[in-house]
């Protein structure tokens, strides 16, 4: 951001110096007239913000100051932002209910906010998650190639678990009984699934090339997608389920 706010004119110089002192409301108002702030992809509405953390002092200071009032944070992290900076920012936040992080280099996350309900991750180098808060309802880990899931998953209120594209994920911990939707498409390293919750309705295991068998399917299941599961030899009993959609081509 410091690179974007080069002092080529007096107004931009003032903006560069004042950025850490601006409130989210100020940022939203300035974006209407300042192309530099539009490039920062900052928006503010209903305690929700989409912010690009670029490693600059001004961006980090601004986020440190204002994150305490946020409920929803969507955070893009550039390669020149130290992992420790992200940990410091998120580690002290208590009010977030929605958190999205997109990064190509972060390997670890700090402790998660205790009220968090939705966690959306696109972090290709992320290796593990901290303990998940019991309030969590949605977890999406998209293309997190090195990720393993914690045992605390079973103690959450999850209704949606999406691990699509995590091609090095080999197993899942025990699933919470509240789970309704499980999406494992493209998880080529998965060899078996744990026991499925009795209330599960949607199961997507398409392109799970190493999966050779399925556990017993719950009666609540209405959607099953096992397209391109090339190692899957047979399906379990289906008659007792409420299936309305079944996709099993290229098995």
C-alpha positions in Angstrom: 0.0 0.0 0.0 2.9 2.4 0.7 3.9 1.8 -2.9 0.4 2.7 -4.1 0.4 5.9 -2.0 3.5 7.5 -3.5 3.7 11.2 -2.7 3.3 12.3 -6.4 0.9 15.1 -5.2 0.2 16.9 -2.0 -3.2 15.2 -1.4 -1.7 11.7 -1.7 1.1 12.6 0.6 -1.5 13.7 3.2 -3.5 10.6 2.7 -0.4 8.4 3.1 0.4 9.9 6.4 -3.2 9.9 7.7 -4.2 6.4 6.6 -3.6 4.7 10.0 -5.9 7.3 11.7 -8.9 6.9 9.3 -12.0 5.1 10.5 -13.7 2.4 8.4 -16.5 5.0 7.7 -13.8 7.5 6.5 -12.3 4.9 4.2 -15.7 4.1 2.6 -16.4 7.8 2.0 -12.9 8.4 0.5 -13.2 5.5 -1.9 -15.9 7.3 -3.7 -13.5 10.0 -4.9 -10.0 8.5 -4.5 -8.8 5.9 -7.1 -5.9 4.9 -4.8 -8.4 3.7 -2.2 -10.5 1.9 -4.8 -7.4 -0.1 -5.7 -7.0 -1.1 -2.1 -10.3 -3.1 -2.4 -11.5 -1.8 1.0 -15.3 -1.6 1.7 -17.2 -1.1 4.9 -20.8 -1.9 5.5 -22.5 -3.4 8.5 -19.2 -4.1 10.3 -17.9 -6.1 7.3 -14.7 -5.4 5.4 -12.7 -6.8 2.4 -9.1 -5.8 2.9 -5.9 -6.5 1.0 -3.0 -6.7 3.5 0.1 -5.9 1.5 2.8 -5.7 4.2 2.9 -2.0 4.4 3.0 -0.2 7.7 0.0 2.0 6.9 -2.2 -1.0 6.0 -1.1 -3.0 9.0 -1.7 0.0 11.4 -5.1 0.7 10.0 -6.3 -2.9 10.4 -4.8 -3.2 13.9 -6.8 -0.1 14.9 -10.2 -1.0 13.4 -10.4 -4.8 13.5 -11.9 -4.7 17.0 -15.2 -3.3 15.6 -15.5 -5.8 12.8 -17.8 -8.8 12.6 -16.9 -10.0 9.1 -13.4 -9.9 7.7 -12.2 -11.0 4.2 -8.5 -10.8 4.1 -6.2 -11.1 1.2 -2.5 -11.5 2.2 0.3 -10.6 -0.2 3.6 -12.6 -0.3 5.5 -9.7 1.3 3.3 -9.7 4.4 5.1 -11.7 7.3 3.1 -14.6 8.7 3.6 -13.1 12.1 1.7 -9.9 11.1 -1.4 -11.9 10.3 -1.1 -13.9 13.5 -0.8 -10.7 15.6 -3.8 -9.1 13.8 -6.2 -12.0 14.1 -5.0 -13.3 17.4 -6.4 -10.4 19.4 -9.9 -10.3 17.8 -12.9 -11.5 19.7 -16.0 -10.3 17.8 -15.5 -11.8 14.3 -18.3 -14.2 13.2 -17.0 -14.5 9.6 -13.4 -14.8 8.6 -12.0 -15.4 5.1 -8.3 -15.6 4.4 -6.6 -16.0 1.0 -2.8 -16.5 1.0 -0.1 -18.3 -1.0 2.4 -18.6 1.9 0.7 -18.7 5.3 1.4 -22.1 7.0 -0.1 -21.5 10.5 -3.0 -19.6 11.9 -3.4 -18.1 15.4 -6.1 -18.9 17.9 -9.5 -18.3 16.2 -12.1 -15.8 17.5 -14.4 -17.6 20.1 -17.6 -16.4 18.4 -16.6 -17.4 14.9 -19.4 -19.0 12.8 -17.9 -19.2 9.3 -14.3 -19.8 8.3 -13.3 -19.7 4.6 -9.7 -20.5 3.8 -7.8 -20.5 0.4 -4.3 -21.0 1.7 -2.3 -23.5 -0.4 0.6 -23.8 2.1 -1.6 -24.0 5.3 -0.5 -27.1 7.2 -2.9 -27.2 10.2 -5.7 -25.4 12.0 -5.8 -24.3 15.6 -8.7 -25.7 17.8 -12.0 -24.8 16.2 -14.5 -22.8 18.3 -17.7 -24.7 19.2 -19.8 -21.9 17.5 -18.4 -22.8 14.0 -21.1 -23.7 11.5 -19.4 -23.5 8.2 -15.8 -24.5 7.3 -14.5 -24.2 3.8 -10.9 -25.1 3.0 -10.5 -24.7 -0.7 -7.3 -26.0 -2.4 -5.5 -26.0 1.0 -3.1 -28.7 -0.4 -1.1 -29.3 2.8 -3.9 -29.2 5.3 -4.8 -31.6 8.0 -8.0 -31.1 10.1 -8.0 -31.1 13.9 -9.9 -33.5 16.2 -11.8 -30.5 17.6 -13.9 -30.6 14.4 -16.3 -33.1 16.1 -17.0 -30.6 18.9 -18.3 -27.8 16.6 -21.8 -27.0 15.4 -20.7 -27.5 11.7 -23.5 -28.0 9.2 -21.2 -27.5 6.1 -17.7 -28.9 5.6 -16.1 -28.1 2.2 -12.6 -29.4 1.6 -12.7 -29.5 -2.1 -9.4 -29.4 -3.9 -7.3 -30.4 -0.9 -5.6 -33.1 -2.9 -3.1 -34.1 -0.1 -5.7 -34.6 2.6 -5.7 -38.3 3.5 -8.2 -38.6 6.3 -10.9 -36.8 8.2 -11.4 -36.8 12.0 -14.7 -37.7 13.6 -17.5 -35.6 12.0 -19.9 -33.6 14.2 -23.5 -34.9 14.4 -24.8 -31.5 13.1 -23.2 -32.0 9.7 -25.6 -31.7 6.7 -23.3 -31.1 3.8 -19.9 -32.7 3.1 -18.0 -31.7 0.0 -14.7 -33.7 -0.6 -14.5 -33.3 -4.4 -11.0 -33.4 -5.8 -9.5 -34.8 -2.6 -7.3 -37.3 -4.4 -5.5 -38.6 -1.3 -8.6 -39.6 0.7 -8.7 -43.4 1.1 -11.6 -43.7 3.5 -14.3 -41.7 5.2 -15.2 -41.8 8.9 -18.7 -42.7 10.0 -21.2 -40.3 8.4 -23.6 -38.3 10.6 -27.2 -39.5 10.7 -28.5 -36.1 9.5 -26.2 -35.8 6.5 -28.1 -34.8 3.3 -25.4 -34.0 0.7 -22.2 -36.0 0.0 -19.8 -35.0 -2.8 -16.8 -37.3 -3.2 -16.3 -36.8 -7.0 -12.7 -37.2 -8.2 -11.5 -38.9 -5.0 -9.3 -41.3 -6.9 -8.0 -43.3 -4.0 -11.3 -43.9 -2.3 -12.1 -47.6 -2.6 -15.2 -47.9 -0.4 -17.9 -46.0 1.4 -19.2 -46.5 4.9 -22.9 -47.0 5.5 -24.9 -44.1 4.2 -27.4 -42.4 6.5 -31.1 -42.6 5.7 -31.3 -38.7 5.5 -29.0 -38.7 2.4 -30.7 -37.0 -0.6 -27.7 -36.2 -2.8 -24.6 -38.4 -3.6 -22.0 -37.5 -6.2 -19.2 -40.0 -6.7 -18.3 -39.1 -10.3 -14.8 -40.1 -11.4 -14.1 -42.2 -8.3 -11.9 -44.6 -10.2 -11.0 -46.8 -7.3 -14.5 -47.2 -5.9 -15.5 -50.8 -6.4 -19.1 -50.7 -5.1 -21.7 -48.7 -3.3 -23.3 -49.5 0.0 -27.0 -50.1 0.3 -29.1 -47.3 -1.0 -32.7 -48.5 -0.6 -33.1 -47.1 2.9 -31.9 -43.6 2.0 -34.0 -40.7 0.6 -31.7 -40.3 -2.5 -33.1 -38.0 -5.2 -29.8 -37.4 -7.0 -27.1 -39.9 -7.7 -24.0 -39.2 -9.9 -21.7 -42.2 -10.4 -20.2 -42.0 -13.9 -16.6 -43.0 -14.5 -16.4 -45.3 -11.5 
